[in-house]
Amino acid sequence: MTKSFILIEVDEDLKEVVKEAIRRHPAVSWVYTVIDGGDEESVNYDIVVKVEADTRRDLDDAESEIRTRKEVRSTLTLEVMEKEDTAMRSKNKSLQI
């Protein structure tokens, strides 16, 4: 399974609407609100979304659907892997010569 976290910037007045719309996407497993630190420069992103899909292509498609929503101002996507995925990739890499 492939996974990513997408950090999303939206207008403050659209935050809840965007969260609810994204939450309904089948590849989205979690939607988090970023807590404002109190000053203007402490928070660049408003929402963090965890996306999970069976294939890389499905993950890319889901990320694209989220990124291209008209309410979204900017995003940063972080693809992640579980610890056992890392160990398996390291093992496979050492076998490839």
Buried (B, 14 or more C-beta within 10 A) or exposed (E): EBBBBBBBBBEEEBBEEBBEBBEEBEBBEEBEEBEEEEEEEEEEBBBBBBBBBEEEEBBBEBBEBBBEBEBBEEBEBEBEBEEEEEEEEEEEEEEEE
